[in-house]
């Protein structure tokens, strides 16, 4: 695994950005590895790639804000980030009224509506990041688990939802107020990721998409609120109540994005192990891991290559070794196994989205997706974290495997960061396919309590989406080996079993899966 990681995250691969020479290197390497393992081409056309058409937007953004007669300075990258995912060279929003719409959520099941009938067409809406943090009526120090799942983020808390809703409401610009805690990453991640080229699938709702999508720092938002005569902290507290209404900010915003646009022919890399049972070999278990990262950022001083060693050279390496294990079986499992290295995860799960919408093999014959996004760098753990624990019966298969190994499965300790919606398995889940996303445990063998979470926070603060995400001297992949063995066995059991994995009652994906399979 370490050899794969060192190669994929080397400077020679230039950070593996889609549509660059780094993609060519990554695709060539993965294809060669799959061939060397004796795996068949995963595309029915006889190739190891699935072409994924993308459109790239590199925008130069400017903004001006006036609160009454008072101008508010807006520095691109430092104070705000704005993008326009439209196939046009210039996108302008001029003199739009600014309205604060709380968390930008309309959730009838919770009796929640942050827009409350306000006409925001043509306006700039400011939106808080995350879910509304509704206090527990019985204990104000806790969040209400009956409303937006308490601490755990729902899809309403994801930035993708907020832009989708603002688009539906006809806003001219949707600007999210960044806060490191609820977002799960610092401002530098936003400015570094969104400030470079942004990708999308051509025609993916661009005609109905809000013209300007953006982020603003909390400090700049506070400045705007102060100029509007409003108390930021008080307004935000009130926004976490059902009674909150949209607030006009008595100011206007203008936005201009000058786009440089290019068409990109990117690729998912896919290999196939044919099942041994003639009656079942047209049914599939799919392993996925994204090969891409952010490439080179010429605006950075010093090291400009975002190597992505942990994210996600490590997960791709782990998938390669799982594939090796399957090829070394005396007999393949009854069902076929697909190994899918997807592109453009960092741009919004686009490679997985493309596969899920254009599957090479029918989703109604795809039993499960097992996703890998980052392999454990820091040694053995006594536990295994499951992102979205309790969603599907794949958790039960995993539990059987880890219990036999003397380990335990636990829920995501950082569920407020919404990891379930931030990796490729989510695109399979949205289409109804049961999906498993297991992460490294947090209880490290021989380490004190809390050490694992400290290492996670250290990585997020110092290395996440930065040039410093490189192989470190303190890496210990013994835990990654055990986790790889675990995920291999889960996939093998599913590929052999008479029982198909299923979504558990109450999950939002259950109805779609049952309709797909023709169940009442």
C-alpha positions as CSV (number, residue, x, y, z in Angstrom):
1,X,0.0,0.0,0.0
2,X,2.7,2.4,0.9
3,X,4.4,1.9,-2.5
4,X,1.1,2.8,-4.3
5,X,0.7,5.8,-2.1
6,X,4.2,7.1,-2.7
7,X,3.8,6.8,-6.4
8,X,0.3,8.3,-6.7
9,X,1.1,11.2,-4.4
10,X,4.6,11.9,-5.9
11,X,5.3,15.3,-7.4
12,X,5.5,13.5,-10.8
13,X,1.7,13.0,-10.6
14,X,1.3,16.7,-10.1
15,X,-1.6,16.3,-7.6
16,X,-3.8,14.2,-9.9
17,X,-6.2,17.0,-11.0
18,X,-8.8,15.9,-13.6
19,X,-7.9,17.1,-17.1
20,X,-4.2,17.5,-16.5
21,X,-1.1,15.4,-17.1
22,X,-1.5,14.2,-13.5
23,X,-4.8,12.5,-14.5
24,X,-3.0,10.8,-17.4
25,X,-0.4,9.5,-15.0
26,X,-2.9,8.3,-12.5
27,X,-5.1,6.6,-15.1
28,X,-2.1,4.9,-16.7
29,X,-0.8,3.7,-13.3
30,X,-4.2,2.3,-12.2
31,X,-4.8,0.6,-15.5
32,X,-1.4,-1.0,-15.4
33,X,-2.0,-2.2,-11.8
34,X,-5.3,-3.8,-12.7
35,X,-3.8,-5.5,-15.7
36,X,-0.9,-6.8,-13.7
37,X,-3.4,-8.3,-11.2
38,X,-5.1,-10.2,-14.1
39,X,-8.4,-8.3,-13.7
40,X,-10.6,-8.0,-16.7
41,X,-11.4,-4.6,-18.2
42,X,-14.4,-3.2,-16.3
43,X,-16.0,-1.5,-19.2
44,X,-18.1,-3.8,-21.4
45,X,-16.4,-2.1,-24.4
46,X,-13.2,-3.9,-23.5
47,X,-11.4,-1.0,-21.9
48,X,-10.4,-0.1,-18.3
49,X,-11.9,3.4,-18.5
50,X,-15.3,5.0,-18.4
51,X,-15.1,8.4,-20.1
52,X,-16.6,11.2,-17.9
53,X,-17.2,14.5,-19.7
54,X,-16.7,17.5,-17.4
55,X,-16.7,21.2,-17.8
56,X,-14.1,23.3,-16.0
57,X,-14.7,26.8,-14.8
58,X,-11.8,29.0,-13.7
59,X,-13.3,32.3,-12.5
60,X,-11.9,35.7,-11.6
61,X,-14.4,37.1,-9.1
62,X,-15.0,40.7,-7.9
63,X,-17.7,41.9,-5.5
64,X,-18.9,45.2,-4.0
65,X,-21.2,45.5,-1.0
66,X,-22.9,48.7,0.1
67,X,-24.7,49.0,3.4
68,X,-26.7,52.2,2.9
69,X,-24.0,54.7,1.9
70,X,-21.2,52.7,3.5
71,X,-19.1,50.5,1.3
72,X,-17.8,47.2,2.7
73,X,-14.4,46.1,1.2
74,X,-14.6,42.7,-0.4
75,X,-11.3,40.9,-1.2
76,X,-11.5,37.8,-3.3
77,X,-10.0,34.8,-1.6
78,X,-9.5,36.6,1.8
79,X,-13.1,37.7,2.4
80,X,-15.2,35.8,-0.1
81,X,-15.1,33.2,-2.8
82,X,-17.6,33.3,-5.7
83,X,-18.1,30.9,-8.6
84,X,-20.5,30.8,-11.5
85,X,-21.2,27.3,-12.9
86,X,-22.6,28.6,-16.1
87,X,-21.3,28.0,-19.6
88,X,-20.7,31.7,-20.3
89,X,-17.6,33.9,-20.0
90,X,-19.2,36.7,-17.8
91,X,-21.8,36.4,-15.1
92,X,-23.0,39.6,-13.5
93,X,-25.4,40.3,-10.6
94,X,-25.8,44.0,-10.1
95,X,-27.2,45.9,-7.1
96,X,-29.0,42.9,-5.6
97,X,-30.8,43.3,-2.3
98,X,-29.1,41.4,0.6
99,X,-31.3,39.1,2.7
100,X,-30.3,36.9,5.6
101,X,-32.3,33.6,5.4
102,X,-30.9,31.8,8.4
103,X,-29.8,28.3,7.5
104,X,-31.6,28.3,4.2
105,X,-33.6,25.2,5.0
106,X,-37.1,24.2,4.1
107,X,-37.9,21.0,5.9
108,X,-41.6,20.2,6.2
109,X,-41.0,17.1,8.3
110,X,-39.5,19.3,11.0
111,X,-42.0,22.1,10.6
112,X,-39.1,24.3,9.4
113,X,-39.1,27.0,6.7
114,X,-36.3,29.6,6.7
115,X,-37.8,31.4,3.6
116,X,-41.4,31.7,4.9
117,X,-42.8,32.9,1.6
118,X,-40.3,35.7,1.1
119,X,-39.7,36.5,-2.6
120,X,-35.9,36.3,-2.9
121,X,-35.9,36.4,-6.7
122,X,-32.9,38.5,-7.9
123,X,-31.6,38.9,-4.4
124,X,-28.4,37.9,-2.6
125,X,-29.2,35.5,0.2
126,X,-26.7,35.0,3.1
127,X,-27.0,31.5,4.6
128,X,-25.4,30.0,7.7
129,X,-23.4,26.8,7.2
130,X,-24.6,23.6,8.7
131,X,-28.0,22.5,10.2
132,X,-29.9,24.7,12.5
133,X,-28.5,23.9,16.0
134,X,-31.8,23.5,17.8
135,X,-31.3,23.1,21.6
136,X,-32.9,20.1,23.4
137,X,-35.9,21.4,25.3
138,X,-34.9,19.2,28.3
139,X,-31.2,20.2,28.2
140,X,-30.1,23.4,26.6
141,X,-26.5,22.2,26.6
142,X,-27.4,19.5,24.1
143,X,-29.0,19.5,20.6
144,X,-32.4,18.2,20.0
145,X,-32.0,14.7,18.4
146,X,-35.6,14.9,17.2
147,X,-34.9,18.0,15.0
148,X,-32.2,17.7,12.3
149,X,-30.8,14.6,14.1
150,X,-29.2,16.7,16.8
151,X,-25.4,16.7,16.5
152,X,-25.4,14.6,13.3
153,X,-25.6,16.6,10.1
154,X,-28.4,16.0,7.7
155,X,-28.4,16.8,4.0
156,X,-30.0,20.2,4.9
157,X,-26.7,21.2,6.4
158,X,-24.6,20.5,3.3
159,X,-23.7,23.4,1.1
160,X,-25.0,21.6,-2.0
161,X,-28.5,21.6,-0.5
162,X,-28.3,25.3,0.4
163,X,-27.4,26.2,-3.2
164,X,-30.1,23.9,-4.6
165,X,-32.8,25.5,-2.4
166,X,-31.6,29.1,-3.2
167,X,-31.7,28.2,-6.9
168,X,-35.2,26.8,-6.6
169,X,-36.2,30.1,-4.8
170,X,-34.9,32.2,-7.6
171,X,-32.0,33.9,-5.8
172,X,-29.4,35.7,-7.8
173,X,-26.5,34.9,-5.4
174,X,-26.3,32.3,-2.6
175,X,-23.5,33.1,-0.1
176,X,-22.7,30.8,2.8
177,X,-21.3,32.2,6.0
178,X,-18.3,30.0,6.8
179,X,-17.6,28.8,10.3
180,X,-14.9,26.3,10.9
181,X,-16.7,24.1,13.5
182,X,-19.9,23.5,11.6
183,X,-18.2,23.3,8.2
184,X,-15.6,20.8,9.5
185,X,-12.7,22.6,7.8
186,X,-11.0,26.0,8.0
187,X,-11.4,28.9,5.6
188,X,-8.2,28.0,3.8
189,X,-9.9,24.8,2.5
190,X,-12.7,26.8,1.0
191,X,-10.4,29.4,-0.6
192,X,-8.0,26.8,-1.8
193,X,-10.6,24.4,-3.2
194,X,-13.2,26.9,-4.6
195,X,-10.6,29.4,-5.7
196,X,-9.1,27.1,-8.2
197,X,-10.8,25.5,-11.2
198,X,-14.3,24.2,-10.4
199,X,-15.8,21.3,-12.3
200,X,-19.2,20.0,-13.2
201,X,-21.0,17.6,-15.5
202,X,-22.1,19.6,-18.6
203,X,-25.8,20.5,-18.5
204,X,-26.2,19.4,-14.9
205,X,-29.0,21.9,-14.1
206,X,-26.9,24.9,-15.1
207,X,-29.9,26.7,-16.6
208,X,-31.7,26.7,-13.3
209,X,-28.7,27.1,-11.1
210,X,-28.3,30.2,-9.0
211,X,-26.0,32.5,-11.0
212,X,-23.5,33.1,-8.2
213,X,-22.5,30.5,-5.6
214,X,-20.1,31.6,-2.9
215,X,-18.8,31.7,0.6
216,X,-18.0,34.6,2.9
217,X,-15.8,34.6,6.1
218,X,-17.5,34.9,9.4
219,X,-15.5,38.1,10.1
220,X,-16.7,39.7,6.9
221,X,-20.3,38.6,7.7
222,X,-20.0,40.2,11.1
223,X,-18.8,43.4,9.4
224,X,-21.9,43.4,7.1
225,X,-24.3,42.8,10.0
226,X,-22.7,45.6,12.1
227,X,-23.1,48.0,9.2
228,X,-26.7,46.9,8.9
229,X,-27.3,47.7,12.6
230,X,-27.9,44.1,13.5
231,X,-26.2,41.9,16.2
232,X,-24.7,38.9,14.4
233,X,-24.7,36.6,17.4
234,X,-28.3,37.4,18.4
235,X,-29.6,37.0,14.9
236,X,-27.8,33.7,14.5
237,X,-29.2,32.4,17.8
238,X,-32.7,33.4,16.7
239,X,-32.1,31.6,13.3
240,X,-32.0,28.3,15.2
241,X,-35.7,28.7,16.0
242,X,-38.8,27.9,13.9
243,X,-40.0,31.5,14.4
244,X,-37.1,33.1,12.6
245,X,-38.0,35.0,9.5
246,X,-35.8,36.3,6.6
247,X,-34.1,39.6,7.5
248,X,-33.5,42.3,4.9
249,X,-30.0,43.6,5.5
250,X,-30.6,47.2,4.2
251,X,-27.8,46.8,1.7
252,X,-26.9,45.7,-1.8
253,X,-24.3,43.4,-3.4
254,X,-22.9,43.2,-6.9
255,X,-21.0,40.2,-8.1
256,X,-19.0,39.6,-11.3
257,X,-17.3,36.4,-12.3
258,X,-15.2,36.3,-15.5
259,X,-15.1,32.6,-16.5
260,X,-12.4,30.8,-18.4
261,X,-14.2,27.6,-19.6
262,X,-12.8,24.3,-20.9
263,X,-14.2,20.9,-21.8
264,X,-12.5,18.0,-20.0
265,X,-12.5,14.4,-21.0
266,X,-11.8,12.7,-17.7
267,X,-12.0,9.1,-16.8
268,X,-13.1,6.6,-14.2
269,X,-10.8,3.6,-14.1
270,X,-12.6,0.3,-13.7
271,X,-11.7,-3.4,-13.5
272,X,-13.7,-6.5,-13.1
273,X,-13.4,-9.9,-11.4
274,X,-15.9,-12.2,-13.0
275,X,-18.0,-14.3,-10.6
276,X,-17.8,-18.1,-10.5
277,X,-21.5,-18.8,-10.5
278,X,-23.0,-18.7,-14.0
279,X,-26.4,-17.8,-12.5
280,X,-25.0,-14.9,-10.4
281,X,-22.0,-13.5,-12.2
282,X,-24.1,-10.7,-13.7
283,X,-24.7,-9.4,-10.2
284,X,-22.1,-7.0,-8.7
285,X,-20.4,-5.8,-5.6
286,X,-18.7,-2.5,-6.3
287,X,-15.6,-1.1,-4.5
288,X,-14.9,2.6,-5.0
289,X,-12.2,5.0,-4.2
290,X,-11.5,8.4,-5.8
291,X,-8.1,8.8,-7.5
292,X,-8.2,12.6,-8.0
293,X,-6.9,15.5,-5.9
294,X,-6.4,19.3,-6.5
295,X,-3.3,19.3,-8.7
296,X,-1.1,22.3,-8.7
297,X,-2.0,25.8,-7.4
298,X,0.4,28.3,-8.9
299,X,-0.9,31.0,-6.5
300,X,0.7,29.3,-3.5
301,X,4.2,30.3,-2.3
302,X,6.8,27.5,-2.2
303,X,5.3,24.0,-2.7
304,X,2.4,24.3,-5.1
305,X,1.5,20.6,-5.5
306,X,-1.4,19.3,-3.5
307,X,-0.2,15.7,-3.5
308,X,-3.2,14.1,-1.7
309,X,-1.3,11.3,-0.1
310,X,-4.0,10.5,2.5
311,X,-6.8,12.0,0.4
312,X,-7.1,9.7,-1.5
313,X,-4.0,8.0,-2.7
314,X,-4.2,5.9,0.5
315,X,-7.8,4.8,-0.2
316,X,-7.0,4.0,-3.8
317,X,-4.0,2.0,-2.7
318,X,-6.1,0.1,-0.2
319,X,-8.6,-0.8,-2.9
320,X,-5.8,-2.1,-5.2
321,X,-4.6,-4.4,-2.4
322,X,-8.2,-5.6,-1.8
323,X,-8.4,-6.3,-5.5
324,X,-5.1,-8.3,-5.2
325,X,-6.7,-10.4,-2.4
326,X,-9.6,-11.3,-4.6
327,X,-7.4,-12.4,-7.4
328,X,-5.5,-14.7,-5.0
329,X,-8.6,-16.7,-4.0
330,X,-8.6,-20.3,-5.1
331,X,-12.0,-19.6,-6.7
332,X,-13.7,-16.2,-7.3
333,X,-16.8,-15.4,-5.3
334,X,-20.2,-16.3,-6.8
335,X,-20.9,-12.8,-7.9
336,X,-18.7,-10.4,-9.9
337,X,-16.7,-7.7,-8.2
338,X,-16.1,-4.3,-9.7
339,X,-13.2,-2.1,-8.7
340,X,-14.0,1.6,-9.5
341,X,-11.5,4.4,-9.2
342,X,-13.5,7.5,-9.8
343,X,-12.6,11.0,-10.9
344,X,-13.6,14.4,-9.6
345,X,-14.7,13.5,-6.1
346,X,-13.1,16.7,-4.9
347,X,-15.2,18.7,-7.3
348,X,-18.5,17.3,-5.9
349,X,-18.5,13.5,-6.3
350,X,-18.8,13.9,-10.1
351,X,-17.1,10.7,-11.2
352,X,-19.3,8.6,-8.9
353,X,-22.3,10.7,-9.9
354,X,-21.6,10.0,-13.5
355,X,-21.2,6.3,-12.9
356,X,-24.4,6.1,-10.8
357,X,-26.3,7.9,-13.6
358,X,-24.6,6.0,-16.4
359,X,-23.8,2.6,-14.8
360,X,-21.8,0.1,-16.8
361,X,-23.8,-2.6,-15.1
362,X,-27.4,-2.3,-14.0
363,X,-27.9,-0.8,-10.5
364,X,-30.8,-3.2,-9.9
365,X,-28.1,-5.9,-10.1
366,X,-25.6,-4.0,-8.0
367,X,-25.9,-5.4,-4.5
368,X,-23.6,-3.0,-2.7
369,X,-21.1,-0.2,-2.9
370,X,-18.1,-0.3,-0.5
371,X,-16.4,3.0,-0.5
372,X,-12.9,3.9,0.7
373,X,-11.9,7.5,1.2
374,X,-8.7,7.6,3.2
375,X,-6.9,4.6,4.8
376,X,-5.7,4.6,8.4
377,X,-2.2,6.2,8.6
378,X,-1.5,5.9,12.3
379,X,-1.6,2.2,13.4
380,X,-4.1,-0.4,14.7
381,X,-7.4,0.5,16.3
382,X,-9.7,-1.6,18.4
383,X,-12.7,0.0,16.7
384,X,-14.0,0.8,13.2
385,X,-16.0,4.0,12.5
386,X,-19.0,3.6,10.2
387,X,-20.2,6.8,8.6
388,X,-24.0,6.6,8.7
389,X,-24.1,3.7,11.1
390,X,-27.6,2.1,11.1
391,X,-28.5,2.9,7.5
392,X,-28.2,-0.5,6.0
393,X,-27.7,-4.2,6.7
394,X,-24.1,-3.9,5.4
395,X,-23.4,-2.6,8.9
396,X,-24.5,-6.0,10.2
397,X,-22.2,-7.9,7.8
398,X,-19.4,-5.6,8.9
399,X,-20.2,-6.1,12.6
400,X,-19.9,-9.9,12.2
401,X,-16.5,-9.5,10.6
402,X,-15.0,-7.1,13.1
403,X,-16.4,-8.9,16.1
404,X,-14.7,-12.1,15.0
405,X,-11.5,-10.0,14.9
406,X,-12.0,-8.8,18.4
407,X,-12.9,-5.2,17.3
408,X,-16.1,-3.1,17.5
409,X,-17.9,-0.8,15.2
410,X,-18.9,2.6,16.4
411,X,-20.8,5.6,15.0
412,X,-19.0,8.6,13.5
413,X,-17.6,10.7,16.4
414,X,-17.7,13.8,14.1
415,X,-21.2,13.3,12.7
416,X,-21.7,17.0,12.8
417,X,-19.3,17.3,9.8
418,X,-21.6,15.5,7.5
419,X,-19.1,13.0,6.1
420,X,-21.9,10.8,4.9
421,X,-22.7,13.4,2.2
422,X,-19.1,14.1,1.3
423,X,-17.8,10.9,-0.4
424,X,-18.6,8.8,-3.4
425,X,-20.9,6.2,-1.7
426,X,-23.5,9.0,-1.4
427,X,-24.1,9.0,-5.2
428,X,-24.8,5.2,-5.1
429,X,-27.0,5.7,-2.0
430,X,-29.0,8.4,-3.8
431,X,-29.8,6.0,-6.6
432,X,-30.9,3.3,-4.1
433,X,-27.8,1.1,-3.9
434,X,-26.9,0.1,-0.3
435,X,-23.6,1.7,0.5
436,X,-21.0,1.2,3.2
437,X,-18.4,3.9,4.1
438,X,-16.2,2.7,6.9
439,X,-13.6,5.0,8.3
440,X,-10.5,4.5,10.6
441,X,-11.3,3.9,14.2
442,X,-10.4,6.4,16.9
443,X,-9.3,4.1,19.7
444,X,-5.6,3.3,18.8
445,X,-4.0,0.3,20.3
446,X,-1.3,1.4,22.8
447,X,-2.3,5.1,22.7
448,X,-4.2,7.1,25.3
449,X,-7.9,7.9,25.0
450,X,-8.5,10.9,22.7
451,X,-5.2,10.4,20.8
452,X,-7.1,9.3,17.6
453,X,-9.3,12.4,17.6
454,X,-6.3,14.6,18.2
455,X,-4.6,13.1,15.1
456,X,-7.8,13.6,13.1
457,X,-8.0,17.3,14.1
458,X,-4.3,17.7,13.4
459,X,-4.7,16.4,9.9
460,X,-7.8,18.6,9.2
461,X,-6.1,21.7,10.5
462,X,-2.6,21.2,9.0
463,X,-2.9,19.0,5.9
464,X,-6.5,18.6,4.5
465,X,-6.5,19.9,0.9
466,X,-3.1,21.4,1.4
467,X,0.4,20.7,-0.2
468,X,1.4,19.1,3.1
469,X,-0.9,16.1,2.6
470,X,2.2,13.9,1.9
471,X,3.5,10.6,3.3
472,X,4.7,11.4,6.8
473,X,7.6,9.7,8.8
474,X,5.1,8.7,11.5
475,X,2.8,6.8,9.2
476,X,2.0,3.3,10.3
477,X,-0.2,1.3,7.9
478,X,-0.7,-1.7,10.1
479,X,-4.2,-0.5,10.8
480,X,-4.8,0.1,7.1
481,X,-3.9,-3.5,6.5
482,X,-6.4,-4.8,9.1
483,X,-9.1,-2.4,7.7
484,X,-8.4,-3.7,4.2
485,X,-8.7,-7.3,5.3
486,X,-12.0,-6.3,6.9
487,X,-13.4,-4.6,3.8
488,X,-12.3,-7.5,1.7
489,X,-14.2,-10.0,3.8
490,X,-17.3,-7.8,3.9
491,X,-17.3,-7.7,0.1
492,X,-16.6,-11.4,-0.2
493,X,-19.5,-12.3,2.1
494,X,-21.9,-10.1,0.1
495,X,-20.7,-11.6,-3.1
496,X,-21.4,-15.1,-1.7
497,X,-24.5,-14.6,0.3
498,X,-28.1,-15.6,-0.6
499,X,-29.4,-12.5,1.1
500,X,-29.1,-9.1,-0.6
501,X,-28.1,-6.1,1.5
502,X,-31.0,-3.7,2.2
503,X,-31.7,-0.2,3.6
504,X,-33.1,-0.3,7.1
505,X,-36.5,1.2,7.8
506,X,-36.6,4.9,8.1
507,X,-33.7,5.6,5.8
508,X,-34.4,8.0,2.9
509,X,-33.0,5.6,0.3
510,X,-35.1,2.6,1.1
511,X,-38.1,3.5,-1.1
512,X,-36.0,4.1,-4.2
513,X,-34.3,0.7,-3.8
514,X,-37.5,-1.1,-3.3
515,X,-39.1,0.6,-6.4
516,X,-35.9,-0.3,-8.4
517,X,-36.3,-4.0,-7.4
518,X,-40.0,-4.0,-8.0
519,X,-40.9,-4.5,-4.3
520,X,-44.2,-3.2,-3.0
